[in-house]
Amino acid sequence: MDIAYKGSCLCGQVTFEADRLSEQAANCHCTMCRKFHGAAFGTLVSALNLKWLSGMPLLQDYVAANGTIRTFCKQCGSSLGFRVKGAHFEQLEIAISTFDDDIPVKVDAHIYTNHKACWHCITDQLPQHGEGRK
């Protein structure tokens, strides 16, 4: 592993690292991401070779009615990741804001904009997808 991108939850009890990150990262405006992250959107990235360094017993899953799974720290409540229905834990997409240092990822799209908050204006020129990526 040449470079390890490290991250953590708010209380610092859950820590992780990944040595590769997907080139695709989107701002997701779906209702569940907005509520889970407490923000206008959630931004997630797929991490390859994700390794949990500490705090695994503090990881808690919330399974939504549609089967998607959202993982958070049960100590501090930090939103840590997302999995589609049926995905294994290793396929967790990490909330980009939980990385502790700068990472070489650029957001390349807005997804689920049909569900965006009425009070948020998208002002950049990134592609917008009413639902998921096409």
VODRENKOL-374227 format. One record per residue: x, y, z of N, C-alpha, C, O, CB in turn. Coordinates in steps of 0.2 Angstrom, whole numbers, padded with zeros to 4 digits, always signed. Each point is the difference from the previous one (the first is absolute). Glycine has a CB too. Layout:
N
XYZXYZXYZXYZXYZ;...
END
This chain:
134
+0004-0006+0000-0004+0006+0000+0004+0006+0000+0004+0001+0005-0013-0007+0001;+0009+0010-0011+0005+0006-0001-0003+0006+0004+0003+0003+0004+0000-0007-0015;-0010+0005+0010-0003+0006+0004-0006-0003+0003-0004-0003-0003+0008+0012-0005;-0005-0007+0015-0006-0003+0003-0004+0007+0002+0003+0004+0003+0003-0015+0002;-0012+0011-0008-0004+0006+0002-0004-0002+0006-0004-0005+0000+0003+0008-0012;+0002+0001+0018-0003-0002+0006-0006+0004+0002+0000+0006-0003+0011-0009+0007;-0015+0000+0000-0006+0004+0001-0003-0002+0007+0003-0005+0003-0006+0006-0015;-0002+0002+0015-0002-0001+0006-0007+0003+0001-0003+0004-0004+0014-0005+0009;-0015-0001+0001-0006+0003+0002+0001+0006+0004+0006+0001+0001-0011-0013-0002;+0000+0015+0003+0001+0006+0004+0003-0001+0006+0004+0004+0002-0014+0000-0007;+0009-0009+0009+0003-0001+0006+0007-0004+0000+0003+0000+0005-0015-0001+0000;+0014-0001-0011+0006-0003-0001+0001-0007+0002+0005-0003-0001-0001+0014+0002;-0009-0014+0001+0000-0007+0002+0000-0005-0006+0003-0005+0001-0009+0008+0010;+0003-0001-0016+0000-0004-0006+0005+0003-0005-0001+0006-0002-0011-0009+0004;+0017-0001-0004+0005+0003-0005+0000-0006-0005-0001-0006+0001+0007+0013+0008;-0004-0004-0015+0001-0005-0006+0005+0003-0005+0003+0006+0001-0015-0009+0000;+0014-0001-0005+0005+0003-0006-0002-0004-0006-0003-0006+0000+0012+0009+0008;-0008+0000-0014+0000-0003-0006+0006+0002-0005+0002+0006+0001-0015-0006+0000;+0015-0004-0005+0006+0001-0004-0003+0002-0007+0005+0003-0004+0002-0010+0011;-0013+0006-0009-0002+0003-0006-0007+0002+0000-0004-0003+0004+0011-0005-0010;-0009+0013+0003-0007+0003+0000-0003+0000-0007+0004+0001-0005-0001+0006+0015;-0009-0008-0011-0003+0001-0007+0001+0007-0003+0000+0005+0004-0009-0014+0000;+0009+0009-0010+0001+0006-0004-0007+0004+0000-0001+0006-0001+0010-0011-0006;-0015+0001+0008-0006+0003+0000-0003+0002+0007+0001-0005+0005-0003-0002-0015;+0000+0013+0011-0003+0002+0007-0005+0005-0002+0001+0005-0003+0010-0007+0010;-0017+0000-0004-0006+0005-0002-0003+0003+0006+0000-0004+0006-0002-0003-0016;-0001+0013+0010-0004+0002+0005-0007-0003-0001-0003+0001-0005+0010+0010+0006;-0009-0014+0004-0007-0004+0000-0005+0004+0003+0001+0002+0006+0005-0013-0006;-0011+0013-0003-0005+0005+0003-0006-0004+0002-0006+0003+0001+0010+0006-0009;-0004-0016+0008-0006-0004+0002-0002+0002+0007+0004+0002+0004-0001-0011-0012;-0009+0008+0010-0003+0002+0006+0004-0004+0006+0001+0003+0005-0012-0001-0010;+0012-0008+0004+0004-0004+0005+0007+0003+0001+0002+0000+0006-0009-0010-0009;+0011+0011-0002+0006+0003+0001+0000+0007+0003+0004+0001+0005+0000-0007-0015;-0009+0010+0008-0001+0006+0004-0001-0001+0007+0003+0004+0004-0007+0001-0014;+0000-0009+0012-0002-0001+0007+0006-0004+0004+0001+0002+0005-0013-0002-0008;+0015-0004+0000+0006-0004+0003+0005+0005+0001+0004-0001+0006-0007-0010-0012;+0005+0015+0002+0006+0004+0000-0002+0007+0004+0004+0004+0001+0001-0009-0011;-0012+0007+0010-0002+0006+0003+0003+0006-0004+0002+0005+0003-0002-0010+0008;-0001+0004-0018+0003+0005-0004-0004+0000-0007-0005-0004-0001+0016+0003+0007;-0010+0006-0010-0003+0000-0006+0001-0006-0005-0004-0002-0004+0005+0014+0005;+0005-0015+0000+0001-0006-0003+0006-0004+0003+0003+0002+0005-0006+0003-0016;+0004-0011+0009+0005-0005+0003+0005-0001-0006-0002-0001-0005-0006-0004+0014;+0014+0005-0007+0005-0002-0005+0004-0006+0002+0003+0000+0005-0002+0012-0009;-0001-0017+0000+0003-0006+0001+0005-0003-0005-0001+0002-0006-0010-0005+0012;+0016-0001-0004+0004-0002-0005+0002-0008+0002+0000-0001+0006+0005+0013-0008;-0004-0016-0003+0001-0007+0001+0008+0000+0001+0004+0003-0003-0013-0007-0005;+0010+0000+0014+0007+0000+0002+0002-0008-0001-0003-0004+0002+0002+0014+0006;+0006-0011-0012+0003-0006-0001+0005-0002+0005+0004+0004+0003-0006-0003-0015;+0002-0007+0014+0005-0002+0006-0001+0004+0006+0004+0002+0004+0004-0005-0013;-0015+0003+0011-0002+0004+0006+0002-0004+0006-0001-0006+0000-0008+0012-0006;+0013-0003+0011+0002-0004+0006-0002+0004+0006+0001+0006+0000+0009-0011-0006;-0014+0002+0010-0002+0003+0007+0006-0001+0005+0002-0005+0001-0014+0003-0004;+0014+0008+0005+0006+0000+0005-0002-0001+0007+0003-0003+0004+0003+0010-0012;-0012-0004+0010-0003+0000+0006-0007+0001+0000-0003+0003-0004+0014+0001+0009;-0014-0006+0001-0007+0002+0001-0006-0004-0004-0005+0002+0000+0010+0009+0002;-0003-0017-0005-0005-0004-0003-0006-0002+0004-0005+0000-0003+0014-0004-0004;-0008+0003+0013-0006-0001+0005-0005+0006+0000-0006-0001+0002+0013-0008+0004;-0004+0015-0007-0005+0005+0000-0004+0002-0006-0004+0004-0001+0012+0001+0009;-0006-0009-0014-0004+0001-0006-0007-0003+0001-0001-0006+0002+0012+0005-0009;-0016+0005+0005-0007-0002+0000-0003+0001-0007+0002+0005-0003-0003-0002+0016;-0003-0008-0015-0004+0001-0006-0007+0002+0001-0003-0002+0004+0011-0006-0009;-0010+0012+0000-0007+0002+0000-0003-0003-0007+0003+0002-0005-0002+0009+0013;-0005-0015-0008-0003-0003-0007-0007+0004-0001-0004-0001+0004+0010-0011-0002;-0006+0015-0008-0006+0004-0002-0005-0004-0003+0001-0006-0001+0006+0016-0001;-0013-0008+0002-0005-0004-0003+0001-0003-0007-0002-0005-0002-0006+0013+0009;+0012-0004-0011+0002-0002-0007+0006-0005+0000+0002-0003-0005-0006+0013+0001;+0007-0012+0010+0005-0005+0001+0007+0003+0000+0005-0003+0001-0013-0004-0007;+0009+0014+0004+0006+0003+0001+0003+0000+0007-0004+0000+0005+0001+0007-0016;+0009-0007+0012+0003-0001+0006+0005+0006+0001+0004+0002-0004-0005-0014+0004;+0000+0016+0006+0004+0005+0002+0003-0001+0006-0003-0002+0005-0005+0010-0011;+0015-0007+0006+0004-0002+0006+0002+0006+0004+0002+0005-0003+0002-0015-0003;-0004+0010+0012+0002+0006+0004+0003-0002+0007+0000-0006+0001-0009+0012-0006;+0013-0002+0008+0003-0001+0006-0006+0001+0006-0003+0005+0001+0015-0001-0005;-0013-0010+0008-0005+0001+0005+0002+0004+0006-0004+0001+0005+0000-0012-0009;+0011+0013+0004+0002+0004+0006-0001+0007-0002-0003+0004+0005+0012-0012-0002;-0008+0011-0009-0001+0007-0001-0005+0001-0005-0002+0006-0001+0014-0004+0004;-0014-0007-0007-0005+0001-0005+0002+0002-0007-0004+0001-0004-0003+0002+0013;+0014-0003-0010+0003+0002-0006-0003-0004-0006+0000-0007+0001+0010+0011+0005;-0012-0001-0011-0002-0004-0006+0006-0002-0004+0004+0004-0002-0014+0002+0001;+0011-0013+0001+0007-0003-0003-0001-0002-0007+0005+0000-0004-0002-0003+0016;-0009-0001-0014+0000-0003-0006-0007-0002-0002-0005+0000+0004+0017-0003-0002;-0012+0000-0008-0006-0002-0003+0001-0006-0004+0006-0001-0003-0010+0012+0002;-0001-0016+0000+0001-0006-0004-0007-0001-0003-0005+0002+0003+0014-0007+0004;-0009+0003-0013-0006-0002-0004-0003-0006+0003+0003-0004+0004+0000+0010-0014;-0009-0007+0009-0004-0006+0003+0004-0006-0003+0002-0001-0006-0013+0006+0006;+0013-0010+0005+0003-0006-0002+0008+0000+0000+0003-0005-0001-0013+0002-0005;+0012+0009+0006+0008+0001+0000+0003-0002+0006-0003+0000+0006+0002+0010-0014;+0007-0013+0008+0004-0002+0005+0003+0006+0004+0001+0005-0003+0001-0016-0003;+0000+0010+0012+0003+0005+0004+0006+0003-0003+0001+0006+0000-0005-0011+0010;+0008+0001-0014+0006+0002-0003-0002+0005-0006+0005+0003-0003+0001-0014+0006;-0012+0011-0005-0002+0005-0006-0003+0006+0003-0003+0004-0004+0001-0014-0003;+0004+0012+0013-0002+0006+0003+0003+0006-0004+0006+0000-0001-0007-0005+0012;-0003+0010-0013+0002+0006-0002+0001+0005+0006-0005+0001+0004-0001-0003-0016;+0012+0005+0012+0001+0004+0006-0002+0008-0001+0001+0002-0006+0009-0010+0008;-0013+0011+0003-0001+0007+0000+0006+0003-0001+0005+0000+0004-0015-0001+0003;+0011+0005-0012+0006+0004-0002+0002+0004+0005+0006+0002+0001-0009-0003-0013;-0001+0004+0016+0001+0005+0005+0004-0003+0006+0002+0003+0005-0012+0004-0008;+0010-0014+0004+0003-0003+0006+0007-0001-0001+0004-0003+0004-0015-0003-0002;+0014+0007-0008+0007-0001-0001+0004+0006+0004-0003+0006+0000+0001-0012-0012;+0007+0004+0015+0004+0005+0004+0004+0005-0004+0001+0006+0003-0001-0014+0006;+0003+0006-0014+0004+0004-0005-0003+0001-0006-0005-0003-0002+0015-0001+0008;-0007+0008-0010-0002+0001-0007+0001-0006-0004+0004-0004+0001-0001+0016-0001;-0008-0014-0004+0000-0006-0004+0000+0002-0008-0003+0006-0001-0003-0013+0011;+0008+0003-0014+0001+0002-0007-0007-0002-0004+0000-0004-0005+0012+0002+0005;-0017+0005+0003-0007-0002-0003-0003+0007-0002+0000+0005+0004-0001-0016+0002;-0002+0011-0012-0004+0006-0002-0007-0002-0001-0002-0005-0003+0012+0011-0002;-0015-0003+0008-0007-0001-0001-0002+0001-0008+0002+0005-0002-0005-0002+0014;+0000-0008-0015-0001+0001-0007-0007+0000-0002-0002+0001-0006+0012-0007+0004;-0015+0006+0007-0007+0000-0002-0004+0002+0006+0002-0001+0006+0000-0007-0016;-0008+0009+0008-0006+0001+0005-0005-0006-0002-0002+0000-0005+0004+0013+0008;-0004-0017+0002-0005-0005-0001-0006+0001+0004+0000+0003+0005+0010-0011-0008;-0015+0005+0001-0007+0000+0003-0002+0007+0001-0003+0002+0006+0005-0013+0000;-0001+0016-0011-0002+0007+0001-0007+0001+0000-0003+0005+0002+0014-0002-0007;-0015-0008+0002-0007+0000+0001-0003+0001+0007-0005+0002+0001+0004-0009-0012;+0006+0005+0016-0002+0000+0007+0003+0005+0004+0000+0000+0006-0002-0012-0008;+0006+0017-0001+0004+0004+0003-0004+0005+0005-0006+0001-0002+0014-0001-0008;-0005+0003+0015-0003+0004+0004-0002+0007-0003+0004+0002-0004+0002-0007+0013;-0012+0007-0008-0003+0006-0004+0004+0006+0002+0001+0005-0004-0012-0010+0004;+0015+0005+0006+0003+0006+0002+0008+0000-0003+0003+0005+0002-0011-0005+0008;+0010-0005-0013+0007-0001-0003+0000+0002-0007-0004-0003-0004+0007-0006+0013;+0001+0013-0011+0001+0001-0007+0007-0003-0003+0005+0001+0004-0012+0010-0003;+0007-0015-0006+0006-0002-0003+0003+0005-0004-0004+0002-0005-0001-0014+0006;+0010+0014+0000+0003+0006-0004+0006-0002-0004+0003+0004-0004-0007+0004+0013;+0007-0014-0008+0005-0002-0004-0002-0003-0007-0006+0000-0001+0013-0002+0011;-0002+0000-0014-0002-0002-0007+0001-0008-0001+0000-0002-0005+0004+0013+0001;-0004-0014+0010+0000-0007+0000-0006-0003-0003-0005+0003+0000+0013-0003+0010;-0008-0006-0014-0006-0003-0002-0004-0002+0005+0002-0002+0006+0004-0003-0015;-0013+0006+0008-0005-0002+0005-0004-0005-0003-0002+0000-0006+0002+0012+0010;-0002-0017+0000-0004-0006-0001-0006+0000+0004+0001+0000+0006+0009-0007-0010;-0016+0007+0002-0006+0000+0004+0000-0006+0004-0003+0001+0006-0003+0005-0015;+0008-0011+0007+0001-0006+0004+0007-0002+0001+0004+0004+0001-0016-0008-0005;+0014-0003+0003+0007-0002+0000+0003+0002-0006-0003+0003-0005+0000-0012+0013;+0010+0007-0008+0004+0001-0006-0003-0004-0006-0003-0005+0001+0013+0007+0006;-0010+0001-0013-0003-0003-0006+0005-0005-0003-0001-0003-0005-0006+0013+0003;
END
